[in-house]
Amino acid sequence: MDDKDIANQTPVRDQLSLNRTQLANERTVLAYVRTSLLLAATGVTLLKFYPTKAWSIPISWIFICLGVAVLFVGLARFRRLSAELQKQFLND
């Protein structure tokens, strides 16, 4: 079933509600991506500017790993909510 079939079967109010929720989900995943880039860039910056400090290497890798983890969590949440929205919308 494509988007045109879905749009023809639902009231306009419900379609607009779904569109708003999908757009909010996209904004949220972009915030996760932005946060993960910030964390990873912080780790790389610490490695670049403080390579000889003993504390900088583990802290840098912690930031980099946190950035990757935040990215995966954000993408997983995005996919889960997108699938749930499609499932609920098609069941109505």
PyMOL CGO cylinders between C-alpha atoms (Angstrom):
from pymol import cmd
from pymol.cgo import CYLINDER

trace = [
    CYLINDER, 0.00, 0.00, 0.00, 1.50, 3.34, -0.99, 0.3, 1, 1, 1, 1, 1, 1,
    CYLINDER, 1.50, 3.34, -0.99, 1.07, 6.81, 0.47, 0.3, 1, 1, 1, 1, 1, 1,
    CYLINDER, 1.07, 6.81, 0.47, -1.74, 7.77, -1.93, 0.3, 1, 1, 1, 1, 1, 1,
    CYLINDER, -1.74, 7.77, -1.93, -3.84, 4.78, -0.89, 0.3, 1, 1, 1, 1, 1, 1,
    CYLINDER, -3.84, 4.78, -0.89, -3.28, 5.59, 2.78, 0.3, 1, 1, 1, 1, 1, 1,
    CYLINDER, -3.28, 5.59, 2.78, -4.19, 9.24, 2.21, 0.3, 1, 1, 1, 1, 1, 1,
    CYLINDER, -4.19, 9.24, 2.21, -7.43, 8.29, 0.46, 0.3, 1, 1, 1, 1, 1, 1,
    CYLINDER, -7.43, 8.29, 0.46, -8.54, 6.01, 3.31, 0.3, 1, 1, 1, 1, 1, 1,
    CYLINDER, -8.54, 6.01, 3.31, -8.05, 8.38, 6.22, 0.3, 1, 1, 1, 1, 1, 1,
    CYLINDER, -8.05, 8.38, 6.22, -9.59, 11.67, 7.27, 0.3, 1, 1, 1, 1, 1, 1,
    CYLINDER, -9.59, 11.67, 7.27, -7.55, 14.80, 6.71, 0.3, 1, 1, 1, 1, 1, 1,
    CYLINDER, -7.55, 14.80, 6.71, -7.21, 15.42, 10.45, 0.3, 1, 1, 1, 1, 1, 1,
    CYLINDER, -7.21, 15.42, 10.45, -5.64, 12.01, 10.99, 0.3, 1, 1, 1, 1, 1, 1,
    CYLINDER, -5.64, 12.01, 10.99, -3.35, 12.44, 8.00, 0.3, 1, 1, 1, 1, 1, 1,
    CYLINDER, -3.35, 12.44, 8.00, -2.13, 15.80, 9.30, 0.3, 1, 1, 1, 1, 1, 1,
    CYLINDER, -2.13, 15.80, 9.30, -1.60, 14.32, 12.75, 0.3, 1, 1, 1, 1, 1, 1,
    CYLINDER, -1.60, 14.32, 12.75, 0.50, 11.53, 11.26, 0.3, 1, 1, 1, 1, 1, 1,
    CYLINDER, 0.50, 11.53, 11.26, 2.52, 14.02, 9.23, 0.3, 1, 1, 1, 1, 1, 1,
    CYLINDER, 2.52, 14.02, 9.23, 3.24, 16.14, 12.31, 0.3, 1, 1, 1, 1, 1, 1,
    CYLINDER, 3.24, 16.14, 12.31, 4.35, 13.07, 14.25, 0.3, 1, 1, 1, 1, 1, 1,
    CYLINDER, 4.35, 13.07, 14.25, 6.60, 11.89, 11.44, 0.3, 1, 1, 1, 1, 1, 1,
    CYLINDER, 6.60, 11.89, 11.44, 8.20, 15.32, 11.15, 0.3, 1, 1, 1, 1, 1, 1,
    CYLINDER, 8.20, 15.32, 11.15, 8.75, 15.42, 14.91, 0.3, 1, 1, 1, 1, 1, 1,
    CYLINDER, 8.75, 15.42, 14.91, 10.37, 11.99, 14.71, 0.3, 1, 1, 1, 1, 1, 1,
    CYLINDER, 10.37, 11.99, 14.71, 12.71, 13.24, 11.98, 0.3, 1, 1, 1, 1, 1, 1,
    CYLINDER, 12.71, 13.24, 11.98, 13.63, 16.32, 14.02, 0.3, 1, 1, 1, 1, 1, 1,
    CYLINDER, 13.63, 16.32, 14.02, 14.38, 14.08, 16.98, 0.3, 1, 1, 1, 1, 1, 1,
    CYLINDER, 14.38, 14.08, 16.98, 16.68, 11.80, 15.00, 0.3, 1, 1, 1, 1, 1, 1,
    CYLINDER, 16.68, 11.80, 15.00, 18.50, 14.86, 13.67, 0.3, 1, 1, 1, 1, 1, 1,
    CYLINDER, 18.50, 14.86, 13.67, 19.03, 16.02, 17.25, 0.3, 1, 1, 1, 1, 1, 1,
    CYLINDER, 19.03, 16.02, 17.25, 20.48, 12.60, 18.09, 0.3, 1, 1, 1, 1, 1, 1,
    CYLINDER, 20.48, 12.60, 18.09, 22.82, 12.85, 15.09, 0.3, 1, 1, 1, 1, 1, 1,
    CYLINDER, 22.82, 12.85, 15.09, 23.88, 16.36, 16.08, 0.3, 1, 1, 1, 1, 1, 1,
    CYLINDER, 23.88, 16.36, 16.08, 24.56, 15.26, 19.65, 0.3, 1, 1, 1, 1, 1, 1,
    CYLINDER, 24.56, 15.26, 19.65, 26.54, 12.21, 18.55, 0.3, 1, 1, 1, 1, 1, 1,
    CYLINDER, 26.54, 12.21, 18.55, 28.67, 14.34, 16.22, 0.3, 1, 1, 1, 1, 1, 1,
    CYLINDER, 28.67, 14.34, 16.22, 29.33, 16.79, 19.03, 0.3, 1, 1, 1, 1, 1, 1,
    CYLINDER, 29.33, 16.79, 19.03, 30.45, 14.01, 21.39, 0.3, 1, 1, 1, 1, 1, 1,
    CYLINDER, 30.45, 14.01, 21.39, 32.66, 12.33, 18.80, 0.3, 1, 1, 1, 1, 1, 1,
    CYLINDER, 32.66, 12.33, 18.80, 34.18, 15.64, 17.72, 0.3, 1, 1, 1, 1, 1, 1,
    CYLINDER, 34.18, 15.64, 17.72, 34.95, 16.48, 21.34, 0.3, 1, 1, 1, 1, 1, 1,
    CYLINDER, 34.95, 16.48, 21.34, 36.80, 13.19, 21.69, 0.3, 1, 1, 1, 1, 1, 1,
    CYLINDER, 36.80, 13.19, 21.69, 38.77, 13.75, 18.49, 0.3, 1, 1, 1, 1, 1, 1,
    CYLINDER, 38.77, 13.75, 18.49, 39.61, 17.31, 19.55, 0.3, 1, 1, 1, 1, 1, 1,
    CYLINDER, 39.61, 17.31, 19.55, 40.94, 16.12, 22.89, 0.3, 1, 1, 1, 1, 1, 1,
    CYLINDER, 40.94, 16.12, 22.89, 43.11, 13.56, 21.11, 0.3, 1, 1, 1, 1, 1, 1,
    CYLINDER, 43.11, 13.56, 21.11, 44.38, 16.20, 18.69, 0.3, 1, 1, 1, 1, 1, 1,
    CYLINDER, 44.38, 16.20, 18.69, 45.20, 18.96, 21.17, 0.3, 1, 1, 1, 1, 1, 1,
    CYLINDER, 45.20, 18.96, 21.17, 46.28, 16.92, 24.20, 0.3, 1, 1, 1, 1, 1, 1,
    CYLINDER, 46.28, 16.92, 24.20, 48.02, 13.83, 22.78, 0.3, 1, 1, 1, 1, 1, 1,
    CYLINDER, 48.02, 13.83, 22.78, 50.65, 13.63, 25.53, 0.3, 1, 1, 1, 1, 1, 1,
    CYLINDER, 50.65, 13.63, 25.53, 48.35, 13.98, 28.53, 0.3, 1, 1, 1, 1, 1, 1,
    CYLINDER, 48.35, 13.98, 28.53, 47.61, 10.69, 30.26, 0.3, 1, 1, 1, 1, 1, 1,
    CYLINDER, 47.61, 10.69, 30.26, 44.02, 11.66, 31.00, 0.3, 1, 1, 1, 1, 1, 1,
    CYLINDER, 44.02, 11.66, 31.00, 43.16, 12.72, 27.46, 0.3, 1, 1, 1, 1, 1, 1,
    CYLINDER, 43.16, 12.72, 27.46, 43.33, 9.33, 25.75, 0.3, 1, 1, 1, 1, 1, 1,
    CYLINDER, 43.33, 9.33, 25.75, 40.76, 7.45, 27.87, 0.3, 1, 1, 1, 1, 1, 1,
    CYLINDER, 40.76, 7.45, 27.87, 38.46, 10.46, 28.12, 0.3, 1, 1, 1, 1, 1, 1,
    CYLINDER, 38.46, 10.46, 28.12, 38.69, 11.01, 24.36, 0.3, 1, 1, 1, 1, 1, 1,
    CYLINDER, 38.69, 11.01, 24.36, 37.73, 7.43, 23.62, 0.3, 1, 1, 1, 1, 1, 1,
    CYLINDER, 37.73, 7.43, 23.62, 34.88, 7.63, 26.10, 0.3, 1, 1, 1, 1, 1, 1,
    CYLINDER, 34.88, 7.63, 26.10, 33.52, 10.65, 24.22, 0.3, 1, 1, 1, 1, 1, 1,
    CYLINDER, 33.52, 10.65, 24.22, 33.93, 8.93, 20.87, 0.3, 1, 1, 1, 1, 1, 1,
    CYLINDER, 33.93, 8.93, 20.87, 32.21, 5.76, 22.08, 0.3, 1, 1, 1, 1, 1, 1,
    CYLINDER, 32.21, 5.76, 22.08, 29.40, 7.79, 23.64, 0.3, 1, 1, 1, 1, 1, 1,
    CYLINDER, 29.40, 7.79, 23.64, 28.92, 9.57, 20.32, 0.3, 1, 1, 1, 1, 1, 1,
    CYLINDER, 28.92, 9.57, 20.32, 28.60, 6.28, 18.48, 0.3, 1, 1, 1, 1, 1, 1,
    CYLINDER, 28.60, 6.28, 18.48, 26.24, 4.91, 21.15, 0.3, 1, 1, 1, 1, 1, 1,
    CYLINDER, 26.24, 4.91, 21.15, 24.01, 7.99, 20.99, 0.3, 1, 1, 1, 1, 1, 1,
    CYLINDER, 24.01, 7.99, 20.99, 23.86, 7.67, 17.21, 0.3, 1, 1, 1, 1, 1, 1,
    CYLINDER, 23.86, 7.67, 17.21, 22.78, 4.02, 17.38, 0.3, 1, 1, 1, 1, 1, 1,
    CYLINDER, 22.78, 4.02, 17.38, 20.19, 4.72, 20.09, 0.3, 1, 1, 1, 1, 1, 1,
    CYLINDER, 20.19, 4.72, 20.09, 18.74, 7.61, 18.09, 0.3, 1, 1, 1, 1, 1, 1,
    CYLINDER, 18.74, 7.61, 18.09, 18.53, 5.59, 14.89, 0.3, 1, 1, 1, 1, 1, 1,
    CYLINDER, 18.53, 5.59, 14.89, 16.95, 2.64, 16.71, 0.3, 1, 1, 1, 1, 1, 1,
    CYLINDER, 16.95, 2.64, 16.71, 14.32, 4.87, 18.31, 0.3, 1, 1, 1, 1, 1, 1,
    CYLINDER, 14.32, 4.87, 18.31, 13.61, 6.52, 14.95, 0.3, 1, 1, 1, 1, 1, 1,
    CYLINDER, 13.61, 6.52, 14.95, 13.12, 3.20, 13.18, 0.3, 1, 1, 1, 1, 1, 1,
    CYLINDER, 13.12, 3.20, 13.18, 11.00, 1.78, 16.00, 0.3, 1, 1, 1, 1, 1, 1,
    CYLINDER, 11.00, 1.78, 16.00, 8.66, 4.79, 16.08, 0.3, 1, 1, 1, 1, 1, 1,
    CYLINDER, 8.66, 4.79, 16.08, 8.42, 4.93, 12.29, 0.3, 1, 1, 1, 1, 1, 1,
    CYLINDER, 8.42, 4.93, 12.29, 7.46, 1.27, 12.14, 0.3, 1, 1, 1, 1, 1, 1,
    CYLINDER, 7.46, 1.27, 12.14, 4.93, 1.70, 14.96, 0.3, 1, 1, 1, 1, 1, 1,
    CYLINDER, 4.93, 1.70, 14.96, 3.35, 4.70, 13.23, 0.3, 1, 1, 1, 1, 1, 1,
    CYLINDER, 3.35, 4.70, 13.23, 3.03, 2.80, 9.97, 0.3, 1, 1, 1, 1, 1, 1,
    CYLINDER, 3.03, 2.80, 9.97, 1.56, -0.24, 11.74, 0.3, 1, 1, 1, 1, 1, 1,
    CYLINDER, 1.56, -0.24, 11.74, -1.00, 1.78, 13.71, 0.3, 1, 1, 1, 1, 1, 1,
    CYLINDER, -1.00, 1.78, 13.71, -1.89, 3.89, 10.72, 0.3, 1, 1, 1, 1, 1, 1,
    CYLINDER, -1.89, 3.89, 10.72, -2.43, 0.90, 8.44, 0.3, 1, 1, 1, 1, 1, 1,
    CYLINDER, -2.43, 0.90, 8.44, -4.51, -0.93, 11.08, 0.3, 1, 1, 1, 1, 1, 1,
    CYLINDER, -4.51, -0.93, 11.08, -7.02, 1.92, 11.43, 0.3, 1, 1, 1, 1, 1, 1,
]
cmd.load_cgo(trace, "trace")
